[in-house]
């Protein structure tokens, strides 16, 4: 929908739209990395691209975030393993005389 002319906008004789043809098919790629600062705090960086085919439309998005882990296996308390029972030492072998 084009903007309507008004007294405050005298240059509204142009047609603008934020919608473009992107075709009935779309494909995208994305990837990212995570760097753990501590057991519960990490930095993440992501990059994504999406393209619509026949009349080509593309979108590229990048993001950087901080992630907080509320619970992670590394911080869980685990019971200590039970010590193995020690066996009495075997007596030394003395050959018969």
N, CA, C and O atoms as a CHARMM CRD file, in Angstrom:
* protein
*
  388
    1    1 UNK  N      0.85000  -1.17200   0.00000 PROA 1      0.00000
    2    1 UNK  CA     0.00000   0.00000   0.00000 PROA 1      0.00000
    3    1 UNK  C      0.89100   1.22900   0.00000 PROA 1      0.00000
    4    1 UNK  O      1.75600   1.37600   0.86300 PROA 1      0.00000
    5    2 UNK  N      0.68300   2.09300  -0.94900 PROA 2      0.00000
    6    2 UNK  CA     1.49500   3.29800  -1.08300 PROA 2      0.00000
    7    2 UNK  C      1.02300   4.34100  -0.07300 PROA 2      0.00000
    8    2 UNK  O     -0.16000   4.38200   0.26600 PROA 2      0.00000
    9    3 UNK  N      1.94200   5.19000   0.41100 PROA 3      0.00000
   10    3 UNK  CA     1.52800   6.24200   1.33900 PROA 3      0.00000
   11    3 UNK  C      0.64700   7.27500   0.63200 PROA 3      0.00000
   12    3 UNK  O      0.83500   7.56000  -0.55100 PROA 3      0.00000
   13    4 UNK  N     -0.28900   7.81500   1.35300 PROA 4      0.00000
   14    4 UNK  CA    -1.17000   8.82900   0.76400 PROA 4      0.00000
   15    4 UNK  C     -0.55400  10.21500   0.93600 PROA 4      0.00000
   16    4 UNK  O      0.05900  10.49400   1.96600 PROA 4      0.00000
   17    5 UNK  N     -0.71100  11.09000  -0.06900 PROA 5      0.00000
   18    5 UNK  CA    -0.15100  12.43800   0.05700 PROA 5      0.00000
   19    5 UNK  C     -0.85700  13.21400   1.17500 PROA 5      0.00000
   20    5 UNK  O     -2.05300  13.04100   1.41200 PROA 5      0.00000
   21    6 UNK  N     -0.11300  14.04700   1.83600 PROA 6      0.00000
   22    6 UNK  CA    -0.69100  14.89700   2.88100 PROA 6      0.00000
   23    6 UNK  C      0.07600  16.21600   2.88600 PROA 6      0.00000
   24    6 UNK  O      1.05000  16.39100   2.15400 PROA 6      0.00000
   25    7 UNK  N     -0.37300  17.10900   3.70500 PROA 7      0.00000
   26    7 UNK  CA     0.27600  18.42000   3.78300 PROA 7      0.00000
   27    7 UNK  C      1.68700  18.29700   4.34100 PROA 7      0.00000
   28    7 UNK  O      2.56300  19.08400   3.97900 PROA 7      0.00000
   29    8 UNK  N      1.92300  17.31700   5.22300 PROA 8      0.00000
   30    8 UNK  CA     3.25200  17.16700   5.82200 PROA 8      0.00000
   31    8 UNK  C      4.16800  16.30500   4.96300 PROA 8      0.00000
   32    8 UNK  O      5.37800  16.26900   5.18300 PROA 8      0.00000
   33    9 UNK  N      3.58000  15.60000   3.96400 PROA 9      0.00000
   34    9 UNK  CA     4.38200  14.72100   3.13400 PROA 9      0.00000
   35    9 UNK  C      4.07900  15.00800   1.66700 PROA 9      0.00000
   36    9 UNK  O      3.30700  14.28200   1.04000 PROA 9      0.00000
   37   10 UNK  N      4.67100  16.03800   1.12600 PROA 10     0.00000
   38   10 UNK  CA     4.37600  16.43900  -0.24700 PROA 10     0.00000
   39   10 UNK  C      5.11600  15.58100  -1.26900 PROA 10     0.00000
   40   10 UNK  O      4.78100  15.62600  -2.45200 PROA 10     0.00000
   41   11 UNK  N      6.11900  14.79700  -0.84500 PROA 11     0.00000
   42   11 UNK  CA     6.87300  13.94400  -1.76100 PROA 11     0.00000
   43   11 UNK  C      6.31600  12.52900  -1.81000 PROA 11     0.00000
   44   11 UNK  O      7.06600  11.59600  -2.09400 PROA 11     0.00000
   45   12 UNK  N      5.05400  12.33800  -1.54800 PROA 12     0.00000
   46   12 UNK  CA     4.46700  11.01200  -1.49100 PROA 12     0.00000
   47   12 UNK  C      3.92700  10.55300  -2.83400 PROA 12     0.00000
   48   12 UNK  O      2.98000   9.76800  -2.87300 PROA 12     0.00000
   49   13 UNK  N      4.49900  11.01700  -3.92900 PROA 13     0.00000
   50   13 UNK  CA     4.05400  10.60100  -5.25600 PROA 13     0.00000
   51   13 UNK  C      4.81800   9.38500  -5.75200 PROA 13     0.00000
   52   13 UNK  O      4.83500   9.12900  -6.95600 PROA 13     0.00000
   53   14 UNK  N      5.43200   8.64900  -4.88800 PROA 14     0.00000
   54   14 UNK  CA     6.16900   7.45600  -5.26900 PROA 14     0.00000
   55   14 UNK  C      5.46000   6.23200  -4.68500 PROA 14     0.00000
   56   14 UNK  O      4.70200   6.32900  -3.72000 PROA 14     0.00000
   57   15 UNK  N      5.72700   5.10300  -5.29000 PROA 15     0.00000
   58   15 UNK  CA     5.12100   3.85700  -4.81700 PROA 15     0.00000
   59   15 UNK  C      6.21500   3.01700  -4.18600 PROA 15     0.00000
   60   15 UNK  O      7.22100   2.70600  -4.82300 PROA 15     0.00000
   61   16 UNK  N      6.01200   2.65600  -2.94200 PROA 16     0.00000
   62   16 UNK  CA     6.97100   1.82700  -2.20800 PROA 16     0.00000
   63   16 UNK  C      6.24600   0.64200  -1.61200 PROA 16     0.00000
   64   16 UNK  O      5.07700   0.72900  -1.23600 PROA 16     0.00000
   65   17 UNK  N      6.95100  -0.45200  -1.53200 PROA 17     0.00000
   66   17 UNK  CA     6.39700  -1.63800  -0.90400 PROA 17     0.00000
   67   17 UNK  C      7.54300  -2.41100  -0.26400 PROA 17     0.00000
   68   17 UNK  O      8.65500  -2.44000  -0.79000 PROA 17     0.00000
   69   18 UNK  N      7.26600  -3.02500   0.85400 PROA 18     0.00000
   70   18 UNK  CA     8.29700  -3.84500   1.48300 PROA 18     0.00000
   71   18 UNK  C      8.11700  -5.31900   1.11100 PROA 18     0.00000
   72   18 UNK  O      8.76500  -6.18000   1.70600 PROA 18     0.00000
   73   19 UNK  N      7.26500  -5.62400   0.15300 PROA 19     0.00000
   74   19 UNK  CA     7.03000  -6.98500  -0.29600 PROA 19     0.00000
   75   19 UNK  C      7.68000  -7.18700  -1.65100 PROA 19     0.00000
   76   19 UNK  O      7.49700  -6.37800  -2.56100 PROA 19     0.00000
   77   20 UNK  N      8.44500  -8.27300  -1.78800 PROA 20     0.00000
   78   20 UNK  CA     9.10900  -8.58200  -3.04500 PROA 20     0.00000
   79   20 UNK  C      8.73800 -10.00500  -3.44700 PROA 20     0.00000
   80   20 UNK  O      8.34700 -10.81500  -2.60700 PROA 20     0.00000
   81   21 UNK  N      8.86300 -10.30200  -4.74000 PROA 21     0.00000
   82   21 UNK  CA     8.61700 -11.65700  -5.21500 PROA 21     0.00000
   83   21 UNK  C      9.77300 -12.54100  -4.78600 PROA 21     0.00000
   84   21 UNK  O     10.94000 -12.21600  -5.00600 PROA 21     0.00000
   85   22 UNK  N      9.43200 -13.65500  -4.17400 PROA 22     0.00000
   86   22 UNK  CA    10.46100 -14.57600  -3.71900 PROA 22     0.00000
   87   22 UNK  C     10.26700 -15.97500  -4.23600 PROA 22     0.00000
   88   22 UNK  O     11.02100 -16.87100  -3.85400 PROA 22     0.00000
   89   23 UNK  N      9.29100 -16.20500  -5.08700 PROA 23     0.00000
   90   23 UNK  CA     9.09300 -17.52000  -5.66400 PROA 23     0.00000
   91   23 UNK  C      8.44700 -18.51900  -4.71700 PROA 23     0.00000
   92   23 UNK  O      8.35600 -18.27900  -3.51300 PROA 23     0.00000
   93   24 UNK  N      7.99800 -19.64100  -5.27000 PROA 24     0.00000
   94   24 UNK  CA     7.33200 -20.64500  -4.44100 PROA 24     0.00000
   95   24 UNK  C      8.30600 -21.56700  -3.70400 PROA 24     0.00000
   96   24 UNK  O      7.87700 -22.34800  -2.85600 PROA 24     0.00000
   97   25 UNK  N      9.59600 -21.49600  -4.00500 PROA 25     0.00000
   98   25 UNK  CA    10.58000 -22.36700  -3.36000 PROA 25     0.00000
   99   25 UNK  C     11.56900 -21.53100  -2.55600 PROA 25     0.00000
  100   25 UNK  O     11.93900 -20.42500  -2.95100 PROA 25     0.00000
  101   26 UNK  N     11.98600 -22.07900  -1.42900 PROA 26     0.00000
  102   26 UNK  CA    12.96400 -21.38700  -0.59600 PROA 26     0.00000
  103   26 UNK  C     13.99200 -22.39100  -0.09400 PROA 26     0.00000
  104   26 UNK  O     13.67900 -23.56000   0.13200 PROA 26     0.00000
  105   27 UNK  N     15.21000 -21.92300   0.07400 PROA 27     0.00000
  106   27 UNK  CA    16.28500 -22.74700   0.62700 PROA 27     0.00000
  107   27 UNK  C     17.14700 -21.86100   1.50700 PROA 27     0.00000
  108   27 UNK  O     17.28400 -20.66100   1.27000 PROA 27     0.00000
  109   28 UNK  N     17.71700 -22.46800   2.51200 PROA 28     0.00000
  110   28 UNK  CA    18.54000 -21.68100   3.41200 PROA 28     0.00000
  111   28 UNK  C     19.67700 -22.47600   4.00400 PROA 28     0.00000
  112   28 UNK  O     19.66200 -23.70700   4.01300 PROA 28     0.00000
  113   29 UNK  N     20.65400 -21.76100   4.49300 PROA 29     0.00000
  114   29 UNK  CA    21.80000 -22.32000   5.19100 PROA 29     0.00000
  115   29 UNK  C     22.00800 -21.54700   6.47000 PROA 29     0.00000
  116   29 UNK  O     21.65400 -20.37200   6.57000 PROA 29     0.00000
  117   30 UNK  N     22.57400 -22.20800   7.43300 PROA 30     0.00000
  118   30 UNK  CA    22.86600 -21.52200   8.68200 PROA 30     0.00000
  119   30 UNK  C     23.95600 -22.24600   9.43600 PROA 30     0.00000
  120   30 UNK  O     24.19800 -23.43400   9.22000 PROA 30     0.00000
  121   31 UNK  N     24.60100 -21.53300  10.30700 PROA 31     0.00000
  122   31 UNK  CA    25.64100 -22.14200  11.12500 PROA 31     0.00000
  123   31 UNK  C     25.98400 -21.23600  12.28400 PROA 31     0.00000
  124   31 UNK  O     25.60800 -20.06500  12.31800 PROA 31     0.00000
  125   32 UNK  N     26.70500 -21.80100  13.22900 PROA 32     0.00000
  126   32 UNK  CA    27.09100 -21.00000  14.37600 PROA 32     0.00000
  127   32 UNK  C     28.15700 -21.67600  15.20200 PROA 32     0.00000
  128   32 UNK  O     28.48700 -22.84400  14.99700 PROA 32     0.00000
  129   33 UNK  N     28.68600 -20.92000  16.13300 PROA 33     0.00000
  130   33 UNK  CA    29.68800 -21.42300  17.07300 PROA 33     0.00000
  131   33 UNK  C     29.29600 -20.99000  18.47400 PROA 33     0.00000
  132   33 UNK  O     28.66600 -19.95100  18.67100 PROA 33     0.00000
  133   34 UNK  N     29.68200 -21.80800  19.44100 PROA 34     0.00000
  134   34 UNK  CA    29.44300 -21.49200  20.85100 PROA 34     0.00000
  135   34 UNK  C     30.78000 -21.61500  21.57900 PROA 34     0.00000
  136   34 UNK  O     31.48400 -22.61400  21.43200 PROA 34     0.00000
  137   35 UNK  N     31.12500 -20.59600  22.36100 PROA 35     0.00000
  138   35 UNK  CA    32.34400 -20.61000  23.16200 PROA 35     0.00000
  139   35 UNK  C     31.93800 -20.53400  24.62700 PROA 35     0.00000
  140   35 UNK  O     31.34000 -19.54900  25.06100 PROA 35     0.00000
  141   36 UNK  N     32.26500 -21.57800  25.39200 PROA 36     0.00000
  142   36 UNK  CA    31.88200 -21.62600  26.80600 PROA 36     0.00000
  143   36 UNK  C     32.89000 -20.84000  27.63800 PROA 36     0.00000
  144   36 UNK  O     34.08000 -21.15500  27.66500 PROA 36     0.00000
  145   37 UNK  N     32.39000 -19.82200  28.30900 PROA 37     0.00000
  146   37 UNK  CA    33.23500 -19.02700  29.19500 PROA 37     0.00000
  147   37 UNK  C     33.38000 -19.72400  30.54400 PROA 37     0.00000
  148   37 UNK  O     34.47200 -19.76800  31.11100 PROA 37     0.00000
  149   38 UNK  N     32.27600 -20.27100  31.05800 PROA 38     0.00000
  150   38 UNK  CA    32.25500 -21.03400  32.30900 PROA 38     0.00000
  151   38 UNK  C     31.32400 -22.22300  32.09100 PROA 38     0.00000
  152   38 UNK  O     30.86600 -22.46200  30.97300 PROA 38     0.00000
  153   39 UNK  N     31.04600 -22.96800  33.16500 PROA 39     0.00000
  154   39 UNK  CA    30.10700 -24.09400  33.05400 PROA 39     0.00000
  155   39 UNK  C     28.70500 -23.62700  32.68700 PROA 39     0.00000
  156   39 UNK  O     27.96000 -24.37800  32.05700 PROA 39     0.00000
  157   40 UNK  N     28.32900 -22.42600  33.05800 PROA 40     0.00000
  158   40 UNK  CA    26.95300 -21.96600  32.83300 PROA 40     0.00000
  159   40 UNK  C     26.84400 -20.74100  31.93600 PROA 40     0.00000
  160   40 UNK  O     25.72900 -20.27700  31.69400 PROA 40     0.00000
  161   41 UNK  N     27.94500 -20.19800  31.43100 PROA 41     0.00000
  162   41 UNK  CA    27.90600 -18.98500  30.62100 PROA 41     0.00000
  163   41 UNK  C     28.65000 -19.21800  29.30800 PROA 41     0.00000
  164   41 UNK  O     29.76900 -19.73100  29.29600 PROA 41     0.00000
  165   42 UNK  N     28.00100 -18.82800  28.18900 PROA 42     0.00000
  166   42 UNK  CA    28.60800 -19.05200  26.87700 PROA 42     0.00000
  167   42 UNK  C     28.30000 -17.88700  25.94800 PROA 42     0.00000
  168   42 UNK  O     27.29400 -17.19800  26.11600 PROA 42     0.00000
  169   43 UNK  N     29.17100 -17.67200  24.96700 PROA 43     0.00000
  170   43 UNK  CA    28.94800 -16.72000  23.88300 PROA 43     0.00000
  171   43 UNK  C     28.59300 -17.52300  22.63800 PROA 43     0.00000
  172   43 UNK  O     29.21500 -18.54800  22.36100 PROA 43     0.00000
  173   44 UNK  N     27.60300 -17.06500  21.89100 PROA 44     0.00000
  174   44 UNK  CA    27.18800 -17.76000  20.66500 PROA 44     0.00000
  175   44 UNK  C     27.14700 -16.77000  19.51100 PROA 44     0.00000
  176   44 UNK  O     26.68700 -15.63900  19.66900 PROA 44     0.00000
  177   45 UNK  N     27.62900 -17.19800  18.35000 PROA 45     0.00000
  178   45 UNK  CA    27.56300 -16.39900  17.12100 PROA 45     0.00000
  179   45 UNK  C     26.88400 -17.25100  16.05400 PROA 45     0.00000
  180   45 UNK  O     27.19400 -18.43300  15.90300 PROA 45     0.00000
  181   46 UNK  N     25.94800 -16.64000  15.31000 PROA 46     0.00000
  182   46 UNK  CA    25.18100 -17.36900  14.30400 PROA 46     0.00000
  183   46 UNK  C     25.12400 -16.56500  13.00800 PROA 46     0.00000
  184   46 UNK  O     25.16300 -15.33500  13.02500 PROA 46     0.00000
  185   47 UNK  N     25.03100 -17.27200  11.89200 PROA 47     0.00000
  186   47 UNK  CA    24.86000 -16.66100  10.58700 PROA 47     0.00000
  187   47 UNK  C     23.87300 -17.52000   9.80400 PROA 47     0.00000
  188   47 UNK  O     24.04500 -18.73600   9.71400 PROA 47     0.00000
  189   48 UNK  N     22.83400 -16.89100   9.23400 PROA 48     0.00000
  190   48 UNK  CA    21.80000 -17.60000   8.48400 PROA 48     0.00000
  191   48 UNK  C     21.52300 -16.86000   7.18500 PROA 48     0.00000
  192   48 UNK  O     21.58300 -15.63200   7.12900 PROA 48     0.00000
  193   49 UNK  N     21.21700 -17.63100   6.13200 PROA 49     0.00000
  194   49 UNK  CA    20.84100 -17.05300   4.84100 PROA 49     0.00000
  195   49 UNK  C     19.64100 -17.83200   4.30200 PROA 49     0.00000
  196   49 UNK  O     19.57400 -19.05400   4.43800 PROA 49     0.00000
  197   50 UNK  N     18.70500 -17.12200   3.69400 PROA 50     0.00000
  198   50 UNK  CA    17.51100 -17.71700   3.11400 PROA 50     0.00000
  199   50 UNK  C     17.28600 -17.08300   1.75500 PROA 50     0.00000
  200   50 UNK  O     17.37700 -15.86400   1.60700 PROA 50     0.00000
  201   51 UNK  N     16.99000 -17.91800   0.75400 PROA 51     0.00000
  202   51 UNK  CA    16.75000 -17.41500  -0.59700 PROA 51     0.00000
  203   51 UNK  C     15.46200 -18.02500  -1.13600 PROA 51     0.00000
  204   51 UNK  O     15.21200 -19.21900  -0.97200 PROA 51     0.00000
  205   52 UNK  N     14.63900 -17.18200  -1.78700 PROA 52     0.00000
  206   52 UNK  CA    13.42900 -17.63900  -2.45900 PROA 52     0.00000
  207   52 UNK  C     13.69900 -17.68500  -3.95100 PROA 52     0.00000
  208   52 UNK  O     14.30000 -16.76300  -4.50300 PROA 52     0.00000
  209   53 UNK  N     13.25800 -18.75300  -4.61100 PROA 53     0.00000
  210   53 UNK  CA    13.62400 -18.94900  -6.02000 PROA 53     0.00000
  211   53 UNK  C     12.46300 -18.75600  -6.96300 PROA 53     0.00000
  212   53 UNK  O     11.31500 -18.97800  -6.57700 PROA 53     0.00000
  213   54 UNK  N     12.70200 -18.38900  -8.06800 PROA 54     0.00000
  214   54 UNK  CA    12.20100 -18.02400  -9.37600 PROA 54     0.00000
  215   54 UNK  C     12.46500 -16.55900  -9.53000 PROA 54     0.00000
  216   54 UNK  O     13.32400 -16.19700 -10.33400 PROA 54     0.00000
  217   55 UNK  N     11.82100 -15.72200  -8.85000 PROA 55     0.00000
  218   55 UNK  CA    12.29500 -14.33200  -8.75200 PROA 55     0.00000
  219   55 UNK  C     13.04500 -14.30300  -7.43000 PROA 55     0.00000
  220   55 UNK  O     12.44400 -14.49800  -6.37400 PROA 55     0.00000
  221   56 UNK  N     14.33700 -14.06400  -7.47400 PROA 56     0.00000
  222   56 UNK  CA    15.18700 -14.27900  -6.31200 PROA 56     0.00000
  223   56 UNK  C     14.97900 -13.19500  -5.25500 PROA 56     0.00000
  224   56 UNK  O     14.99100 -12.00200  -5.55900 PROA 56     0.00000
  225   57 UNK  N     14.79200 -13.62400  -4.02900 PROA 57     0.00000
  226   57 UNK  CA    14.75900 -12.75100  -2.85400 PROA 57     0.00000
  227   57 UNK  C     15.65700 -13.39800  -1.81100 PROA 57     0.00000
  228   57 UNK  O     15.54800 -14.60100  -1.57500 PROA 57     0.00000
  229   58 UNK  N     16.54200 -12.63200  -1.17900 PROA 58     0.00000
  230   58 UNK  CA    17.45900 -13.19500  -0.18700 PROA 58     0.00000
  231   58 UNK  C     17.38800 -12.42400   1.10800 PROA 58     0.00000
  232   58 UNK  O     17.09900 -11.22800   1.13900 PROA 58     0.00000
  233   59 UNK  N     17.66100 -13.14600   2.17500 PROA 59     0.00000
  234   59 UNK  CA    17.74700 -12.55200   3.51000 PROA 59     0.00000
  235   59 UNK  C     18.98900 -13.12800   4.16900 PROA 59     0.00000
  236   59 UNK  O     19.19000 -14.34200   4.16200 PROA 59     0.00000
  237   60 UNK  N     19.81300 -12.27900   4.73100 PROA 60     0.00000
  238   60 UNK  CA    20.99300 -12.72100   5.47500 PROA 60     0.00000
  239   60 UNK  C     20.88400 -12.12800   6.87400 PROA 60     0.00000
  240   60 UNK  O     20.61500 -10.93900   7.04200 PROA 60     0.00000
  241   61 UNK  N     21.09500 -12.97500   7.86600 PROA 61     0.00000
  242   61 UNK  CA    20.94700 -12.54200   9.25800 PROA 61     0.00000
  243   61 UNK  C     22.14100 -13.04200  10.06000 PROA 61     0.00000
  244   61 UNK  O     22.58400 -14.17500   9.87500 PROA 61     0.00000
  245   62 UNK  N     22.65300 -12.21700  10.93500 PROA 62     0.00000
  246   62 UNK  CA    23.75300 -12.58700  11.82500 PROA 62     0.00000
  247   62 UNK  C     23.35200 -12.24200  13.24700 PROA 62     0.00000
  248   62 UNK  O     22.61500 -11.28400  13.48000 PROA 62     0.00000
  249   63 UNK  N     23.83700 -13.02200  14.18900 PROA 63     0.00000
  250   63 UNK  CA    23.50300 -12.76300  15.57900 PROA 63     0.00000
  251   63 UNK  C     24.64400 -13.11200  16.51000 PROA 63     0.00000
  252   63 UNK  O     25.42300 -14.02700  16.24100 PROA 63     0.00000
  253   64 UNK  N     24.73700 -12.39200  17.58700 PROA 64     0.00000
  254   64 UNK  CA    25.71200 -12.63600  18.64500 PROA 64     0.00000
  255   64 UNK  C     24.94400 -12.59900  19.95600 PROA 64     0.00000
  256   64 UNK  O     24.19800 -11.65500  20.21400 PROA 64     0.00000
  257   65 UNK  N     25.12100 -13.62200  20.78800 PROA 65     0.00000
  258   65 UNK  CA    24.33300 -13.67300  22.02400 PROA 65     0.00000
  259   65 UNK  C     25.15500 -14.24100  23.16800 PROA 65     0.00000
  260   65 UNK  O     26.20000 -14.86200  22.97400 PROA 65     0.00000
  261   66 UNK  N     24.64200 -14.00300  24.36800 PROA 66     0.00000
  262   66 UNK  CA    25.18200 -14.58400  25.58800 PROA 66     0.00000
  263   66 UNK  C     24.15200 -15.60000  26.06200 PROA 66     0.00000
  264   66 UNK  O     22.96400 -15.28900  26.15700 PROA 66     0.00000
  265   67 UNK  N     24.60200 -16.80400  26.35600 PROA 67     0.00000
  266   67 UNK  CA    23.69900 -17.85700  26.80600 PROA 67     0.00000
  267   67 UNK  C     24.02700 -18.24100  28.23200 PROA 67     0.00000
  268   67 UNK  O     25.19100 -18.36500  28.61100 PROA 67     0.00000
  269   68 UNK  N     22.96800 -18.42800  29.02300 PROA 68     0.00000
  270   68 UNK  CA    23.12500 -18.81200  30.41900 PROA 68     0.00000
  271   68 UNK  C     22.48300 -20.17600  30.60100 PROA 68     0.00000
  272   68 UNK  O     21.30600 -20.35900  30.29000 PROA 68     0.00000
  273   69 UNK  N     23.25200 -21.13400  31.10400 PROA 69     0.00000
  274   69 UNK  CA    22.73500 -22.46800  31.38100 PROA 69     0.00000
  275   69 UNK  C     22.23200 -22.52700  32.80600 PROA 69     0.00000
  276   69 UNK  O     22.97600 -22.26200  33.75000 PROA 69     0.00000
  277   70 UNK  N     20.97000 -22.87300  32.95800 PROA 70     0.00000
  278   70 UNK  CA    20.40400 -22.95400  34.29900 PROA 70     0.00000
  279   70 UNK  C     20.84000 -24.25000  34.97300 PROA 70     0.00000
  280   70 UNK  O     21.05000 -24.29800  36.18500 PROA 70     0.00000
  281   71 UNK  N     20.97100 -25.28500  34.17300 PROA 71     0.00000
  282   71 UNK  CA    21.44700 -26.56400  34.69100 PROA 71     0.00000
  283   71 UNK  C     22.27000 -27.22900  33.61900 PROA 71     0.00000
  284   71 UNK  O     21.84900 -27.28800  32.46400 PROA 71     0.00000
  285   72 UNK  N     23.41800 -27.72400  33.97000 PROA 72     0.00000
  286   72 UNK  CA    24.23900 -28.45800  33.01600 PROA 72     0.00000
  287   72 UNK  C     24.83200 -29.67200  33.72100 PROA 72     0.00000
  288   72 UNK  O     25.04300 -29.62900  34.93300 PROA 72     0.00000
  289   73 UNK  N     25.10300 -30.74300  33.00000 PROA 73     0.00000
  290   73 UNK  CA    25.63600 -31.95400  33.62500 PROA 73     0.00000
  291   73 UNK  C     26.95000 -31.72900  34.36100 PROA 73     0.00000
  292   73 UNK  O     27.25900 -32.46300  35.30000 PROA 73     0.00000
  293   74 UNK  N     27.72900 -30.73200  33.95600 PROA 74     0.00000
  294   74 UNK  CA    29.01000 -30.49600  34.60700 PROA 74     0.00000
  295   74 UNK  C     28.88400 -29.95500  36.01900 PROA 74     0.00000
  296   74 UNK  O     29.83200 -30.07200  36.79600 PROA 74     0.00000
  297   75 UNK  N     27.74800 -29.36500  36.38400 PROA 75     0.00000
  298   75 UNK  CA    27.61300 -28.77600  37.71100 PROA 75     0.00000
  299   75 UNK  C     26.81000 -29.65400  38.66100 PROA 75     0.00000
  300   75 UNK  O     26.65300 -29.30900  39.83200 PROA 75     0.00000
  301   76 UNK  N     26.30000 -30.78200  38.17600 PROA 76     0.00000
  302   76 UNK  CA    25.47800 -31.64800  39.00600 PROA 76     0.00000
  303   76 UNK  C     26.35900 -32.39600  39.99200 PROA 76     0.00000
  304   76 UNK  O     27.45500 -32.83400  39.64200 PROA 76     0.00000
  305   77 UNK  N     25.88500 -32.54300  41.21900 PROA 77     0.00000
  306   77 UNK  CA    26.61700 -33.28600  42.24200 PROA 77     0.00000
  307   77 UNK  C     26.44700 -34.77000  41.97600 PROA 77     0.00000
  308   77 UNK  O     25.32900 -35.26200  41.82600 PROA 77     0.00000
  309   78 UNK  N     27.56300 -35.47600  41.91800 PROA 78     0.00000
  310   78 UNK  CA    27.54100 -36.91300  41.67900 PROA 78     0.00000
  311   78 UNK  C     28.13100 -37.58400  42.90200 PROA 78     0.00000
  312   78 UNK  O     29.13600 -37.12900  43.44800 PROA 78     0.00000
  313   79 UNK  N     27.49600 -38.67900  43.33500 PROA 79     0.00000
  314   79 UNK  CA    27.99200 -39.41100  44.49900 PROA 79     0.00000
  315   79 UNK  C     29.38600 -39.95700  44.21400 PROA 79     0.00000
  316   79 UNK  O     29.67800 -40.40200  43.10400 PROA 79     0.00000
  317   80 UNK  N     30.23100 -39.91700  45.22000 PROA 80     0.00000
  318   80 UNK  CA    31.59700 -40.42300  45.06600 PROA 80     0.00000
  319   80 UNK  C     31.54400 -41.94200  44.90000 PROA 80     0.00000
  320   80 UNK  O     30.71800 -42.60400  45.52800 PROA 80     0.00000
  321   81 UNK  N     32.40800 -42.49100  44.06800 PROA 81     0.00000
  322   81 UNK  CA    32.40700 -43.95000  43.90300 PROA 81     0.00000
  323   81 UNK  C     32.83300 -44.64000  45.19800 PROA 81     0.00000
  324   81 UNK  O     33.64100 -44.12000  45.96700 PROA 81     0.00000
  325   82 UNK  N     32.26600 -45.81900  45.41000 PROA 82     0.00000
  326   82 UNK  CA    32.62100 -46.57900  46.61300 PROA 82     0.00000
  327   82 UNK  C     34.03800 -47.11100  46.45600 PROA 82     0.00000
  328   82 UNK  O     34.41800 -47.57300  45.38000 PROA 82     0.00000
  329   83 UNK  N     34.82000 -47.04600  47.53400 PROA 83     0.00000
  330   83 UNK  CA    36.18900 -47.55700  47.43200 PROA 83     0.00000
  331   83 UNK  C     36.15500 -49.08200  47.28700 PROA 83     0.00000
  332   83 UNK  O     35.29300 -49.75800  47.84900 PROA 83     0.00000
  333   84 UNK  N     37.10700 -49.59600  46.52500 PROA 84     0.00000
  334   84 UNK  CA    37.19700 -51.03700  46.36300 PROA 84     0.00000
  335   84 UNK  C     37.72100 -51.65300  47.65600 PROA 84     0.00000
  336   84 UNK  O     38.55000 -51.06700  48.35200 PROA 84     0.00000
  337   85 UNK  N     37.21800 -52.84800  47.96100 PROA 85     0.00000
  338   85 UNK  CA    37.70200 -53.50900  49.18100 PROA 85     0.00000
  339   85 UNK  C     39.12200 -53.99400  48.93900 PROA 85     0.00000
  340   85 UNK  O     39.44300 -54.56200  47.89500 PROA 85     0.00000
  341   86 UNK  N     39.94100 -53.75700  49.91700 PROA 86     0.00000
  342   86 UNK  CA    41.34600 -54.17100  49.78000 PROA 86     0.00000
  343   86 UNK  C     41.48500 -55.61300  50.22700 PROA 86     0.00000
  344   86 UNK  O     40.92200 -56.01800  51.24500 PROA 86     0.00000
  345   87 UNK  N     42.23200 -56.37700  49.46600 PROA 87     0.00000
  346   87 UNK  CA    42.49800 -57.76100  49.81300 PROA 87     0.00000
  347   87 UNK  C     43.76800 -57.82800  50.64800 PROA 87     0.00000
  348   87 UNK  O     44.68000 -57.01400  50.50200 PROA 87     0.00000
  349   88 UNK  N     43.79800 -58.82400  51.52600 PROA 88     0.00000
  350   88 UNK  CA    45.00300 -59.02300  52.32700 PROA 88     0.00000
  351   88 UNK  C     46.11500 -59.50800  51.40400 PROA 88     0.00000
  352   88 UNK  O     45.84900 -60.27500  50.47900 PROA 88     0.00000
  353   89 UNK  N     47.34100 -59.08500  51.63200 PROA 89     0.00000
  354   89 UNK  CA    48.43400 -59.52400  50.77000 PROA 89     0.00000
  355   89 UNK  C     48.63300 -61.03900  50.88400 PROA 89     0.00000
  356   89 UNK  O     48.46700 -61.63000  51.95100 PROA 89     0.00000
  357   90 UNK  N     48.99000 -61.63800  49.76000 PROA 90     0.00000
  358   90 UNK  CA    49.25200 -63.07800  49.78100 PROA 90     0.00000
  359   90 UNK  C     50.58100 -63.32900  50.49000 PROA 90     0.00000
  360   90 UNK  O     51.52100 -62.53900  50.39700 PROA 90     0.00000
  361   91 UNK  N     50.62600 -64.46100  51.20200 PROA 91     0.00000
  362   91 UNK  CA    51.90600 -64.76600  51.85200 PROA 91     0.00000
  363   91 UNK  C     52.96600 -65.09500  50.78700 PROA 91     0.00000
  364   91 UNK  O     52.64600 -65.58300  49.70300 PROA 91     0.00000
  365   92 UNK  N     54.19700 -64.82500  51.11500 PROA 92     0.00000
  366   92 UNK  CA    55.26700 -65.10400  50.16200 PROA 92     0.00000
  367   92 UNK  C     55.44000 -66.60200  50.00700 PROA 92     0.00000
  368   92 UNK  O     55.26800 -67.36500  50.95700 PROA 92     0.00000
  369   93 UNK  N     55.78100 -67.00800  48.80100 PROA 93     0.00000
  370   93 UNK  CA    55.97700 -68.42600  48.51500 PROA 93     0.00000
  371   93 UNK  C     57.36700 -68.84100  48.93300 PROA 93     0.00000
  372   93 UNK  O     58.36000 -68.21300  48.56600 PROA 93     0.00000
  373   94 UNK  N     57.42200 -69.90200  49.70100 PROA 94     0.00000
  374   94 UNK  CA    58.71800 -70.46500  50.06200 PROA 94     0.00000
  375   94 UNK  C     58.76300 -71.91200  49.53200 PROA 94     0.00000
  376   94 UNK  O     57.94200 -72.73700  49.93300 PROA 94     0.00000
  377   95 UNK  N     59.68500 -72.21300  48.66400 PROA 95     0.00000
  378   95 UNK  CA    59.72500 -73.57100  48.11200 PROA 95     0.00000
  379   95 UNK  C     60.05100 -74.61500  49.18700 PROA 95     0.00000
  380   95 UNK  O     60.76500 -74.32600  50.14700 PROA 95     0.00000
  381   96 UNK  N     59.52000 -75.83000  49.01200 PROA 96     0.00000
  382   96 UNK  CA    59.83100 -76.87000  50.00700 PROA 96     0.00000
  383   96 UNK  C     61.30500 -77.26000  49.92900 PROA 96     0.00000
  384   96 UNK  O     61.92900 -77.15300  48.87400 PROA 96     0.00000
  385   97 UNK  N     61.84100 -77.70400  51.03200 PROA 97     0.00000
  386   97 UNK  CA    63.27600 -78.05400  51.07600 PROA 97     0.00000
  387   97 UNK  C     63.49300 -79.49400  50.83200 PROA 97     0.00000
  388   97 UNK  O     64.63400 -79.95500  50.83400 PROA 97     0.00000
